[in-house]
Amino acid sequence: MEDFHNPTAISVDGPDPAIATFTKLTVPDSEPDVKILTSGGRRIPAHASILGSVSPVLESIIDRPRKHRSSEKLIPILGVPCDAVSSFVGFLYSYRCTEEHMEKYGIHLLALSHVYLVPQLKQRCTKALGERLTIENVVDVLQLARLCDAPDLYLKCMKLVSNRFKTVEYTEGWKFLQDNDPWLELQILQFMDEDESRKKRTRRQREEQGMYMQLSEAMECLEHICTEGCTSVGPHDMEPCKKRAPCSQFSTCQGLQLLIKHFAVCKKRVNGGCVRCKRMWQLLRLHSSICDHPDSCKVPLCRQFKLRAHQEKEDARWRLLVRKVVSAKAISSLSLQKRKRTDESKVPMNNHGMRSFRL
C-alpha cells in the first residue's frame, strides 16, 4: 500500500500534453487548482472548472467542503493504472482519446466513464470494446458491461459467447466466472437457451413463409393454365399449343399440369380415395377463397366453391391459411425483382412432379 501521507512516496506530474494544449485555448491565464491522485502516487494537475463542467460526479467532489481551507483540493481516482487516469483526464479536457490508449485502457476507461458519468467517453469505449472482442476477453468484457450498464456491449458479448460457447468454456475467464459469479453463468445459459429457441422459431417461420409463397405461386400457375394455357394443358375452349415455350414458373406449372391431367381421368376421386385428387380439390378450393372475380373466372369450380363457402362457415385454420397465402401473394407482387430460384433452393419434387403442399 502506497503511503499517500508521506511526501517522498508521491510524485507530482507536470501538465499532461493534451491538458496543456487545451488549457492554452480555453483558460490561458488560469493555473491548475486541483490535483488528481492515482494509485501509483501520481498527482495530475487539473482545473476544477473543466472537470466539473464535464462530470457531475467530479463537480460534486470538488464542491465538497474541505476540513482545512489551506489544504489543496485532491481528488483520488484509485484502482486503475496511472496512465489510464491520465488518459481519462485528457479526455475531459479535449474529448479525444488515442487508439493506442483505447487499446491499452479501454476497459478501465469504460469503468471510469460509468463511475464519473461521462456519456461521451462511455459511448466511445462501448464501441471500441465491441470492435475488439475476442474469445479470450469476452467474459471479462461481459462482466464489465453488466456492471457499467452498457446494454449494447452486453448483448454483443452474449451473442459471441452463445455462438462460440464450445471455445469460450475453455478460457480462464469462463472458469473464473463459474467459480465466482454463478448468477451471471445462469444468465448466460438462459440466454443461450432462448437464443436457440429464437433461431428455431425463425427457421420455422421461414419454412412456413416458403410454403405460403409456393402456394401463392401455384395459384398464379393455376390461373395461367386455365386462362392462357401452357405446354400441355389449357382452357376447355382452347387447343393446347405443344410449341408453346415453358412459362417463367414452369417448375411449378409442369407439376400442376400433370396433377390436372390425373384429376381429369382418375376414377378413385369419386369416392375420395385418391391422395393426388384430394390435393387438387384443395388447390381449387384455395383459389376460390382468394379469387375476386368468381363469375368471370375460368378456373373450374371457382364459383361453386365460393357459393359453398357463403353457405357453410369455414374453419379457423382454413381462414388463416387463406390470409397467409393472400399476404404472400401481395409480398410477391410488390417485389421489385423476380425471385431467382436455383436447383439447390428448390423444394424436392415428388414422383409426379408436383410439390408436396401440406394443407
Secondary structure, DSSP 8 states (H G I E B T S, - for coil): ---TT-GGG-EE----HHHHHHHHHH-TT----EEEEETTSEEEEE-HHHHHHH-HHHHHHHHS--S-TTS--EEEE-SS-HHHHHHHHHHHHHS---HHHHHHHHHHHHHHHHHTT-HHHHHHHHHHHHHT--TTTHHHHHHHHHHTT-HHHHHHHHHHHHHTHHHHTTSHHHHHHHHH-HHHHHHHHHHHHHHHHHHHHHHHHHHHHHHHHHHHHHHHHHHHHHHT--SS---TTS---TT----TTHHHHHHHHHHHHHHHH-SGGGGT--HHHHHHHHHHHHHHHH-S-TTT--STTHHHHHHHHHHS---HHHHHHHHHHHHHHHHHHH-SS-----TTTS----TTS------
